[in-house]
Amino acid sequence: MQFEKTKTYQNLASAFAGECQAGMRYQMIAKLAMQEDLKCLSDAIRTIAKNETFHATQFFNKMIEKAGSKENVKLDAGYPFHAGSLLEGLQFAEGDEKDEATEIYPAFATTAKEEGFEDVAALFSMIAEVEKHHNVIFNYFQQAVKDGTLYKCDKPILWICSQCGHMHVATEAWKVCPLCKAKQGYVELHLPFEGIKQ
């Protein structure tokens, strides 16, 4: 059977389109974070957006490897179109990543395996693992923004200014850096380890 006629081919095309859109949606959420002077949060979201773009590239390359270049690939797939505040964007992203990690990519991997494409199944499975980590990170971000705990911790930790490198151990980051006067949003973030397996 021609690869272009398989469900795996359609799934790769859908995954490519979905990852491209996720990368763009996350860029828009990062822009909302910058509007709230949360530069380090914005940078962290932009890193995830870059990850999504890399995933899209992997799916694209696999399609080209298996079927060559095409003029058009028709897709029948749904993609999220949601907007709102920074908090809402983080909540939507957390849900989107969960869906990719627990439902979409595992199902795509199963189909690829059933159709005899072990390499494609492995690709979907590896990217699903990354999306699990993204889900944990976005869950942490949305909870911390919602609760006002992005720059607070139960125990003293090291806070570092991303602009000048000033460091201070405390349960809460400064509002304004005493050295360079950068706002709190320029303090480096501490990401959770729970939920992230090696």
Backbone as a ProteinNet text record, in pm:
[ID]
protein_1_A
[PRIMARY]
MQFEKTKTYQNLASAFAGECQAGMRYQMIAKLAMQEDLKCLSDAIRTIAKNETFHATQFFNKMIEKAGSKENVKLDAGYPFHAGSLLEGLQFAEGDEKDEATEIYPAFATTAKEEGFEDVAALFSMIAEVEKHHNVIFNYFQQAVKDGTLYKCDKPILWICSQCGHMHVATEAWKVCPLCKAKQGYVELHLPFEGIKQ
[TERTIARY]
83.3	0	87.5	48.3	120.3	110.2	221.8	223.1	119.2	100.4	4.9	-139.1	-165.3	-302.6	-325.2	-222.8	-235.6	-290.2	-344.1	-390.4	-269.9	-157.7	-36.4	6.1	-6.6	27.3	-61.7	-192.2	-285.5	-253.8	-218.4	-186.2	-60.6	39.8	160.9	127.1	43.7	4.7	-73	-164.6	-241.3	-150	-54.9	38.5	126.2	171.6	251.1	172.3	48.6	-34.1	-62	-90.7	-120.2	-2.8	116.3	236.2	270.4	249.8	272.3	179.6	53	-43.3	-12.7	28.3	62	178.3	278.7	392	347.9	255.4	206.3	119.8	32	-52	33.4	140.3	226.3	304.2	338.3	401.6	305.3	177.3	78.8	62.3	67.9	60.1	184.7	299.7	423.9	413.9	350.2	332.1	243.7	139.7	55.2	136.1	226.8	312.3	400.9	454.8	539.1	457.9	331.7	246.4	223.6	241.3	228.3	364.9	468.3	606	660	617.3	665.2	759.6	877.7	970.6	1017.8	1052.8	1103	993.9	870.5	759.6	743.5	750.2	740.9	850.4	973.1	1085.2	1062.3	1010.3	984.9	878.1	775	668.9	723.4	808.6	869.6	957.8	1022	1101.8	1011.7	896.1	802.2	750.4	724.4	681.4	786.9	913.2	1023.6	1025.3	998.7	989.8	881.7	765.5	654.2	692.1	764.3	808.9	905.9	990.5	1082	1003.2	899.1	815.6	752.7	702.6	643	744.6	867.6	973.3	997.3	995.7	1014.8	903.6	779.4	666.8	675.2	709.9	724.9	833.1	948	1059.3	1022.9	946.5	906.1	811.3	722.7	632.6	711.8	808.7	890.5	971.9	1027.9	1106.8	1023.6	898.8	815	738.6	703.2	614.6	661.8	766.6	813.3	727.3	766	698.2	563	462.3	327.1	277.5	193.1	132.9	33.2	-42.9	-146.4	-180.8	-206	-253.4	-383.9	-492.2	-622.2	-637.8	-676.6	-693.6	-835.7	-884.6	-1012	-981.5	-947.3	-906.5	-949.5	-970.7	-1005	-882.8	-875.3	-764.6	-821.1	-762.5	-816.5	-793.8	-897.6	-889.2	-949.6	-864.2	-913.4	-820	-879.3	-802	-855.6	-786	-829.2	-713.5	-721.4	-618.5	-496.5	-392.5	-273.1	-311.1	-387.1	-426.6	-506.4	-601.3	-681.1	-594	-499.2	-408.2	-325.9	-277.5	-200.4	-288.2	-412.6	-504.7	-536.2	-559.4	-585.6	-463.9	-344.8	-221.4	-202.2	-229.9	-217	-309.1	-431.9	-526.5	-486.5	-438.8	-395.4	-279.4	-182.6	-67.1	-108.7	-203.7	-252.9	-317.6	-399.9	-465.6	-363.2	-261.1	-157.5	-82.8	-51.4	30.6	-44.1	-172.3	-244.9	-341.9	-383.3	-481.5	-433	-402.7	-377.4	-254.1	-137.4	-14.8	-4.8	-52.6	-54.2	-141.7	-256.1	-342.6	-273.4	-206	-131.8	-20.1	47	155.2	99.3	-14.5	-77.3	-112	-170.8	-205.4	-81	24.4	148.7	205	200.2	250.9	167.2	35.9	-54.1	-31.9	3.7	26.7	170.1	251.6	387.2	493.9	466.2	563.4	618.4	708.1	764.5	837.6	907.6	981.8	887.5	774.9	677.2	612	581.8	524.7	619.3	748.8	848.7	853.7	842.8	843.9	724.7	605.2	486.8	500.9	555	570.7	671.1	782.7	883.7	828	757.2	702.1	590.4	513.9	411.4	474.1	593.6	663.6	700.1	745.7	778.6	652.5	542.6	417.1	368.1	397.2	364	436.4	562.7	640.7	585.2	549.3	489.5	360	282	157.7	185.3	285	322.2	364.9	445.5	495.6	382	294.9	183.3	87.2	68	-16.3	42	173.6	240.7	226	251	241.5	101.6	-0.1	-135.5	-176.8	-135.8	-166.1	-93.7	34.3	113.9	63.3	22.9	-32.7	-166.5	-247.7	-379.8	-366.8	-273.6	-257.7	-163.4	-96.6	0.8	127.3	162.5	279.1	394.9	393.8	500.6	636.5	637.7	762	758.7	692	686.8	713.2	767	794.1	776.5	740.3	720.6	849.5	961.4	1090.6	1185.5	1287.5	1381.3	1449.6	1454.4	1524.5	1606.3	1690.9	1776.5	1702.3	1684.3	1623.9	1736.8	1732	1838.6	1776.9	1830.1	1786	1842.1	1755.9	1800.4	1873	1863.2	1927.1	2071.4	2090.2	2222.8	2289.7	2213.3	2271.2	2264.1	2203.4	2189.1	2118	2165.4	2108.8	2069.4	1964.4	1917.7	1839	1861.5	1787.5	1675.2	1551.7	1434.5	1315.3	1202.6	1080.5	1005	1046.3	980.1	1083.5	1065.6	1156.5	1124.7	1225.2	1207.6	1110.3	1048	957.8	1037.2	1149.4	1239.2	1381	1460.1	1596.9	1675.2	1739.1	1814.3	1937.1	1984.7	2103.6	2070.2	1989	1964.8	1826.8	1743.9	1608.7	1511.4	1544.5	1450.8	1331.5	1215.6	1094.7	1100.4	1011.6	1008.5	996.4	927.8	910.1	1038.6	1149.8	1280.3	1358	1296.8	1359.9	1340.6	1448	1439.9	1337.6	1264.6	1159.3	1216.5	1148.9	1181.1	1071.7	1108.2	1010.3	998.5	880.1	857.5	923.1	960.5	1013.5	908.1	808.9	709	628.9	603.5	530.2	620.5	748.8	843	934.6	920.7	1001.1	1114.5	1227.5	1344.3	1343.8
-119.3	0	125.3	223.6	350.8	417.3	472.9	536.2	648.2	722.2	834.4	789.3	662.5	612.2	554.1	561.1	505	608.3	558.9	646.5	715.1	646.1	703.3	830	829.4	948.1	1065.3	1039	1144.1	1191.3	1097.7	1134.4	1220.9	1188.4	1271.9	1412.8	1422.1	1553.8	1632.5	1564.5	1631	1676.2	1589.7	1623.6	1741.4	1743	1856.1	1986.2	1985.4	2106.4	2146.6	2048.1	2077.6	2136.6	2083.6	2136	2276.7	2301.4	2437.5	2535.9	2496.8	2584.9	2601.3	2494.5	2504.4	2601.3	2591	2683.4	2828.2	2855.3	2992.4	3035.1	2945	2980	3012.8	2936.4	2959.6	3089.9	3127.3	3258.8	3370.1	3351.6	3452.9	3457.4	3340.3	3337.9	3403.9	3379.5	3442.3	3594.2	3641.7	3786.5	3842.3	3766.9	3809.4	3816.8	3720.7	3723.4	3847.7	3883.8	4004.1	4129.7	4131.7	4247.7	4265.1	4156.7	4163.1	4170.4	4204.2	4217.7	4088.2	3974.6	3844.7	3786.6	3848.7	3812.4	3667.7	3620.8	3483.3	3381.4	3411.6	3324.4	3325.1	3442.2	3453.8	3372.5	3383.9	3308	3157	3111.9	2968.3	2919.3	3000.2	2963	2962.3	3059.6	3063.2	2940.2	2891.4	2768.8	2651	2641.6	2534.6	2552.4	2677.4	2703.6	2654.3	2676.7	2629.3	2476.6	2412.3	2265.8	2216.5	2283.7	2243.7	2257.3	2363.1	2382.9	2272.1	2230.7	2120.3	1991	1968.4	1849.6	1852.1	1968.6	1982.2	1944.5	1989.4	1958.2	1807.9	1740.5	1595.3	1524.2	1567.3	1506.2	1534.5	1656.9	1695.1	1610.3	1600.8	1523.4	1377	1321	1180.8	1162.6	1259.3	1252.7	1256.5	1346.8	1360.3	1232.6	1179.9	1056.6	941.2	930.9	816.9	836.4	960.4	981.2	1087.4	1160.1	1266	1390.9	1490.3	1619.3	1610.1	1679.4	1676.7	1819.1	1835	1965.8	2004.2	1904.1	1932.6	1804.9	1818.7	1706.9	1753.2	1686.5	1723.4	1659.2	1741.2	1692.5	1714.7	1620.7	1636.6	1621.3	1732.7	1728.5	1857.3	1847.3	1965.8	2019	2150.6	2215.5	2321	2334	2430.9	2575.4	2653.2	2797.7	2862.4	2892.6	2959.5	3074	3174.7	3293.5	3343.8	3438.3	3496.1	3559.3	3561.4	3620	3528.8	3575.6	3493	3364.3	3376.6	3258.5	3161.9	3213.4	3126.7	3058.5	3132.5	3074.6	2961.4	2979.6	2874.6	2752.9	2777.2	2666.6	2589.5	2661.2	2594.8	2512.4	2571	2501.6	2374.4	2382	2264.2	2152.7	2186.8	2087.7	2031.6	2120.1	2075.7	1976.7	2007.5	1920	1785.2	1788.5	1664	1576	1637.4	1561.8	1497.2	1572.8	1517.7	1402.8	1421.5	1323.1	1195.6	1208	1091.4	1029	1104.4	1050.8	1052	1169.3	1184.1	1106.7	1138	1074.5	925.8	884.2	739.2	664.8	722.6	659.7	658.1	768	773.4	669.4	651.7	552.5	411.1	384.4	252.3	224.9	322.8	307.6	281.5	359.9	343.2	202.4	155.7	20.8	-84.1	-68.8	-163	-164.6	-48.7	-39.3	-76.3	-111.8	-158.3	-50.7	66.1	175.7	198.8	110	114.8	245.7	298.8	423.8	540.9	542.5	650.1	633.5	509.8	483.3	532.9	506.5	551.3	703.8	769.7	916.2	972.6	920.8	967.8	943.3	828.4	796.2	888.2	917.2	1006.3	1147.6	1194.9	1330.9	1335.5	1227.3	1221.5	1238.1	1181.5	1196.5	1341.9	1411.5	1554	1632	1598.2	1669.1	1645.2	1528.4	1503.6	1604.7	1628.4	1725.4	1866.3	1899.2	2030.8	2047.1	1939.9	1943.2	1976.6	1913.1	1939.1	2085.5	2134.2	2271.9	2372.7	2353	2446.5	2438.7	2320.7	2308	2389.6	2377.8	2456.3	2606.2	2648.9	2791.6	2846	2772.3	2826.1	2830.3	2730.5	2732.5	2847.6	2866.8	2971.8	3110.9	3130.8	3261	3281.8	3179.4	3188.1	3218.6	3149.8	3164.7	3277.8	3338.6	3443	3388.7	3261.8	3198.1	3174	3241.5	3222.1	3257	3356.1	3398.7	3381.9	3275.9	3242.3	3094	3057	2915.9	2891.6	2769.6	2735.2	2740.5	2711.7	2713.1	2806.4	2855	2945.4	2876.8	2947.9	2899.8	3013.7	2980.3	3080.1	3146.1	3277.5	3357	3428.2	3427	3488.2	3583.6	3704.1	3801.7	3761.1	3748.8	3708.6	3821.5	3943.6	4057.9	4078.3	4080.9	4116.6	4004.1	3897.4	3785.8	3799.6	3906.8	3922.8	3800.3	3750.3	3630.7	3660.1	3591	3606.8	3481.8	3431.5	3316.5	3368.3	3330.1	3373.3	3288.7	3306.2	3234.8	3308.2	3432.2	3510.5	3595.9	3607.6	3692.1	3839.6	3923.1	4067.4	4121.7	4234.5	4300.7	4374.1	4434.4	4505.5	4465	4427.8	4384.7	4497.8	4472.2	4577.7	4623.7	4541.8	4577.6	4651.5	4591.9	4652.7	4715.5	4699.9	4756.5	4689.5	4569.5	4494.9	4450.5	4444.4	4402.4	4252.8	4211.3	4073	3972.3	4008.1	3918.4	3878.7	3943	3909.7	3811.5	3770.1	3670.2	3532.8	3452.3	3319.1	3233.2	3153.6	3068.3	2936.9	2880.2	2746.2	2653.2	2552.5	2459.7	2336.3	2275.8	2159.4	2033.8	1943.8	1814.3	1705.3	1727.3	1622.4	1609.3	1487.4	1460.7	1444.3	1475.5	1460.8	1342.6	1238.8	1117.4	1117.2	1066	1056.5	923.8
0	0	0	-79.2	-81.3	56.1	102.4	234.5	242.9	133	132.6	156.4	138.7	157	296.9	382.6	517.9	615.4	724.3	833	898.2	901.5	960.4	887	755.9	676.9	718.2	728.2	770.5	912.2	999.5	1137.4	1144.5	1062.5	1058.2	1010.3	908	856	960.7	1030.8	1136.7	1250.2	1287.2	1394.8	1355	1229.9	1180.6	1193.7	1141.4	1147	1291.5	1377.5	1517.2	1591.2	1566.7	1633.7	1585.2	1456.5	1403.7	1473.8	1486.3	1551.8	1700.3	1765.3	1907.9	1927.5	1841.6	1850.3	1840.3	1748.5	1732.1	1849.7	1896.4	2012.1	2133.6	2153.7	2269.5	2256.1	2133.8	2112.8	2156.7	2127.7	2167.4	2319.1	2384.5	2531.2	2590.4	2530.1	2576.5	2566.3	2461.7	2445.4	2557.3	2596.3	2708.7	2838.1	2857.6	2977.1	2976.6	2861.1	2852	2882.8	2840.2	2867.8	3017.7	3092.9	3239	3307.3	3229.9	3280.7	3340.3	3288.6	3334.9	3229.4	3217.8	3112.1	3121	3239.1	3250.4	3221.3	3259	3221.7	3070.2	3011.2	2865.3	2797.2	2848	2790.5	2800.8	2914.7	2934.1	2837	2815.8	2721	2578.9	2546.6	2412.1	2387.9	2492.5	2478.1	2443.1	2507.4	2474.7	2332.5	2292.6	2154.6	2055.8	2089.3	2003.6	1998.9	2112.1	2115.2	2019.8	2021.4	1935.1	1787.8	1755.9	1618	1576.5	1668.9	1639.9	1617.2	1698.4	1679.5	1539.9	1500.9	1367.5	1260.1	1277.7	1181.2	1172.3	1286.8	1286.8	1211	1232.6	1161.9	1012	977.7	836.6	769.6	834.9	777.9	759.4	852.5	841.6	722.5	701.3	584.8	454.6	447.9	326.5	303.9	411.4	401.7	346.4	392	355.4	224	190.1	75	-23	11.1	-78.3	-66.9	-142.7	-141.2	-212.4	-159.4	-216.9	-236.8	-337.4	-363.8	-255	-208.1	-109.4	-33.9	95.6	176.1	239.9	206.3	262.4	399.5	495.7	632.8	680	755.9	823.4	972.2	1035.4	1176	1245.2	1372.3	1450.6	1523.2	1534.5	1604.1	1698.3	1816.9	1913	1868.8	1882.8	1861.2	1984.8	2082.7	2201	2236	2297.9	2334.9	2468.5	2524.2	2651	2723.9	2854	2939.4	2944.9	3011	3031.9	3105.1	3211.5	3287.9	3201.2	3125.6	3038.4	2933.5	2876.9	2778.3	2837.2	2959.3	3026.3	3056.1	3095.6	3122	2994.6	2884.1	2756.4	2713	2727.8	2687.1	2768.6	2898.7	2985	2935.8	2900.6	2850	2714.5	2627	2493.7	2504.5	2591	2607.3	2667	2759.5	2819.1	2712.3	2627	2520	2426.5	2388.2	2299.5	2367	2494.6	2566.6	2601	2633.6	2685.1	2586.1	2484.2	2390.3	2245.3	2194.3	2050.5	2005	2061.4	2012.6	2048.6	2165.6	2189.2	2086.8	2051.2	1950	1814.2	1780	1652.8	1651.6	1765.7	1775.5	1756.1	1816.6	1801.7	1655.6	1588.5	1446.4	1362.9	1387.1	1311.1	1330.6	1452.9	1482.4	1409	1414.3	1347.2	1196.2	1141.2	996.1	957.8	1057.7	1029.7	1024.1	1080.2	1077.9	1218.9	1258.9	1393.9	1420.6	1319.2	1337.6	1364.3	1295.2	1316.5	1453.7	1491.1	1623.8	1733	1716.1	1814	1821.6	1705.8	1702.9	1779.1	1751.9	1824.2	1974.8	2012.9	2155.1	2223.8	2157.8	2217.6	2234	2133.3	2143.1	2246.6	2261.3	2366.7	2505	2524.4	2652.6	2678.9	2576.4	2592.1	2625.8	2558.5	2583.3	2726.1	2783.6	2924.8	3013.3	2983	3060.6	3040.3	2916.8	2890.7	2970.2	2978.7	3055.5	3202	3260.6	3399.9	3416.6	3323.4	3331.9	3318.2	3217.8	3201.2	3320.1	3375.9	3494.1	3609.5	3627.7	3732.3	3706.4	3581.7	3548.2	3574.2	3527.7	3543	3689.7	3769.5	3912.9	3983	3947.2	4012	3975.9	3850.6	3810.1	3880.4	3883.8	3948.4	4097.6	4165.8	4311.2	4351.8	4254.8	4286.9	4350.8	4317.5	4380.3	4283.1	4169.6	4071.9	4132.7	4221.7	4284.8	4436.2	4481.2	4623.2	4638.6	4754.8	4783	4932.9	4967.7	5109.2	5190.1	5124.4	5193.4	5118.7	5184.8	5118.4	4999	4887.7	4767.8	4709	4614.3	4550.8	4436.2	4446	4338.2	4264.8	4132.4	4051.3	3950.6	3943.9	3844.2	3708	3609.8	3476.2	3404.2	3455.3	3390.8	3438.1	3571.4	3623.7	3702.7	3734.3	3808.2	3959.3	4010.1	4155	4211.4	4326.1	4388.4	4532.8	4575.4	4712.8	4752.1	4872	4922.3	5011.6	4976.6	5053.1	5009.8	5078.1	5040.1	4929.4	4901.2	4796.5	4724	4592.9	4513.8	4539.2	4522	4538.3	4434.4	4465.3	4370	4262.9	4306	4214.8	4252.8	4153.6	4182.3	4247.5	4361.6	4429.3	4352	4260.4	4184.3	4055.3	3968.2	3836.3	3822.3	3924.4	3927.3	3829.5	3781.7	3696.3	3780.4	3717.5	3788.1	3821.1	3911.2	3958.5	3843.6	3738.2	3624.8	3555.2	3593	3535.9	3623.9	3735	3821.4	3757	3754.7	3693.7	3767.4	3690.4	3746.6	3796.3	3895.3	3944.7	3896.7	3819.8	3764.6	3852.6	3855.2	3942.4	3886.4	3974.8	3932.6	3943.5	4033	4048.4	3918.8	3882.3	3758.9	3638	3652.8	3542.2	3570.4	3490.5	3508.5	3408.7	3452.8	3363.8	3293.3
[MASK]
++++++++++++++++++++++++++++++++++++++++++++++++++++++++++++++++++++++++++++++++++++++++++++++++++++++++++++++++++++++++++++++++++++++++++++++++++++++++++++++++++++++++++++++++++++++++++++++++++++++

